[in-house]
Amino acid sequence: MPLLNLIPKHEFDRVRAANVGSDTTLSLLADMCRLNALVAVKRAGSGHLGSSFSAMDMVAFLLFEELDTASLGW
C-alpha cells in the first residue's frame, strides 16, 4: 500500500498564486482537497468519501472565492 501524505498549505498557496484561469485554479484546489480528504479518511479508518468528493467543488468555491478564509491565514 502506498504511503499517503497530506498536501501542505504552501502547495495550496502556490496554486492560488499561479497565473492560470479561475476555473483551472478552483478545479485543482478541489482535487487537492479531495486528496487530503482521502488521506484523512484513511488515517481515521472510517469516513464517507462519496459525499466528501462530490461536494468538494462547491466547498472549494466557497472557501477560496466567496468566503476567502485562505487569506486569513487559517
Buried (B, 14 or more C-beta within 10 A) or exposed (E): EEEEEBBEEEEBEEBBEEEEEEEEBBBBBBBBBBEBBBBEBEEEEEBEEEEBBEEBBEBBBEBBEEEEEBEEEE
